[in-house]
Amino acid sequence: MTFRNPDDETLRTLLRNVKTIAVVGLSPQPARPSYRVAQAMQRYGYRIVPVRPLVDEVLGEKAYPSLADIPFPVDLVDVFRAAEHVPSIVEQCLALHSMQRPFSTLNHLPAAIWIQEGIVHEDAAHHAQAGGMTVVMDRCLLKEYVRLETE
């Protein structure tokens, strides 16, 4: 079965309801795509939560070594890691979701994972969907935000 991203209306609803985005692999270096995308989303009003070991802070926000270390709910997990890391990130998301921890502050939305443009792992995406997560893969969060919010 081939993976399919949600339709535009579903993406638009997701982006309008998300408030807090955990960015896995957020680089502290301004030249990196993860930094530029997260910085732009922060400017659009989203709270960015860096998830990166060995870094204390990025974009003025405290960084956490893993998703499990974040002490508050997040609405969306944005992934900037190579495809081979996606299955373990999905497992972390599903573990948090299944522990009854309030992973999403939005009662009407399941936990969501956004796998950035150029990163594809169909098995992991299907596994996340089967676990009740909304999944977007191989799309840039910033590009989609701009496209959907300016149409």
N, C-alpha and C positions, 0 to 999 in steps of 0.2 A: 504494500500500500504506500503510495507516494504522499509525502507530507504536504499539507496545504495550510498556508497562513490564514488567519481570520480575515473576513471581508472588511472593507473600509469603515463601515458603520460600527462594527465591533471594535476596531482599532480606535476610532474616534471616541467611543464611549469609554474604553479603557484609559486613554490618555487624559480624558476630562475628569476621570474619577481618581486617578493615581495622584498621590501627594508625596510619597516617600519612595525613592529609588535607591536600592543597594546596587552599587556598580562593582562587580567582581572583576578585578584586574585593573582598577583605575590607577593609572600612572601619575606620579607627582610631577612629571615632566611636561611642560606646556606644549611642546611640539608633538606629543603623542595623540593619536585620534581619540583615545579614551578620555583624556583630559579635556580636549576641545569639545567633545560631545557632552560630557558631564557639566562642563562650565556653562555651555549654552543652555542646557536644560535647567541648570540652577538659575540662570538669568530669567528663564521663563516661569520661575516660581516654584519649581520642584525642590524638595529637600534631597540632597545627594548624600549617600552614606558610602564612603569608600570601603571596599573589602580588599585588603592587600596586606599580607604579612610584612613585618619589618618596616612599616611606615606608620608614623604617628598621626599624620594629618595630611589631607589633600583638600584643596579648595576651601580651607577654613573649617573643615569638618573632621572630627575624630575618625580615624581609620580603625577598622576591626580586622583581625587576622582571618576570620571565617564568618560565614553567615550565622552559624550557631552562636557566635560571640556577640551579636547585636542584641542589646537588651530591650529593644522595643520593636513593635511591628513595622514591617515594610510592605509596600503594596506591589512592587515590581522589582525583579532581579534582572539587571542588565549585564550581559556576559561579554567581556572583552578578554577571553582566554582562547587558546587554540582548541580546535575541535576535539582533540583527544582528552581534554579536561571537562568537556561538557557533560558526559555521563555522571561523573562524580558530583558536579555542581547540581545536576538534576536530582541526584540521590539526596544531597543535603537539603534541597528545597522540599522534597517529598517527606523527608524525615521530620522537618520542622512542621510541615502541614499536618502530618499524621499524629504528631505529639499533642494535638489540640492547642498548641501554642497559637495565639492570634497572629498568624503570619501576615494576613491581610487585614487591614483596618476596614475594608469595605465588605460588608456582609453579603452584598449581592454579587460580588466578583470572587471567583476562586483566585488563589495565588497565581501570579503570572510571571513568566520568564521570557525575556527578550534576548535572543541570541543574535549578536551583531552581524552586520553585513560581512560576507566573506567567510563566515563560520557556519558549517553545516555538519550536523550529526543527526540523521533521520531517526535512527533507533532511539536515541535519547529524547528527541522531540516527541515521538510517539509514546514513549514511556511516561513522560511528563503529562501528556494529554490524558493518558489512561489513568493517571493519578489525580485527575481533576484540575490540572493547571491549564490556564490559557497560555499558548505558546506562539511566539513570533520568532521566525528564524531567517537568517540571511538577509536582514533588512536593518538599515541604520535608524535608530530611534530618533535622532535629530531630523534626518531627512523626512521621515514619515510624519513627525510632529508638524514640521513646516508645511509639508504637502497637504495634510489633512486639516490643519487649522487655518489655512489661507485659501482653501477652495471656496 
